[in-house]
Amino acid sequence: MHAPMQIGRQRIAGAEVAKEQSLDNLWLAQTLFDLGGVQFGNFTVSESAVSSPVFVNPKVLISSPIALRVASKLMQQEIDLAQSLRRPKVHPFSMVAGVPVGGLLLASAYSLETNTPLIYARTRPEGTGKRGIEGRFMRGDTALIIDDLITSGSSVLETAALLEDNVIKVKDVLVLIDREHGAVERLRRHGYNLMSILKLDVMLTHYMSKGLISEETYRTCAEYLRSKQGDIHTDTL
């Protein structure tokens, strides 16, 4: 009597996994919107101290275990694809390092999903904790830096510097969302390869196509992105 029940449970579990695996980055963008993680108005982006018509807060994903797991799966999928190329775009790594705070939450989820060791680079003293690395590592280890959102890349560079001060190599950075403010070029100049699951312009296009934002809001945000990309071009001349 127990066998049919067990088979039934296995089928349900298999269906749930299949459903999850069918989800893509646009599903994640939609879920982020539904959770209130994307807002429109007039905001100051803290990392760059510039005014922005769109605010993105990926940390809200922790409210949805399924979304957090899907984010981890998409990240692993991106890494697997990059490593499977004839000329791999991702270097081998033995651990992941999360950029606090959002990146640490995401790196923790990724660590649990993939059974990859996690370290925490504390770039500033906190309470009784001194500046340094939490977690076990060996000199010469290579870490993949994970962050939830990147604007100019300053926080990632600060984390990378601390890791390298402790003789931990950094080659690649993986973020959930790239706001497209020049981080790819800036990190490349420092010798780091940046990969992202979602780009802000793709998210905006999705929201407009679904009728979640008006054409006027879309145009305002698109013009803002073009101006930031223009700044990138000027900086690299």
ABEGO torsion letter per residue (X at the ends): XAAAAAAAAAAAAAAAAAAAAABBAAAAAAAAAAAGABBBEBBBBAAAGBBBABBBBAAAAAABAAAAAAAAAAAAAAAAAAAABABBABBBBABBBBBOAAAAAAAAAAAAAAGBBBBBBBABBBEABBBEBBEBBBBGBBBBBBBABBBAGAAAAAAAAAAAAAGBBBABBBBABBAGAGAAAAAAAAGBBBBBABBAAAAAAAAAAAGABBAAAAAAAAAAAAAAAAAAAAAAX
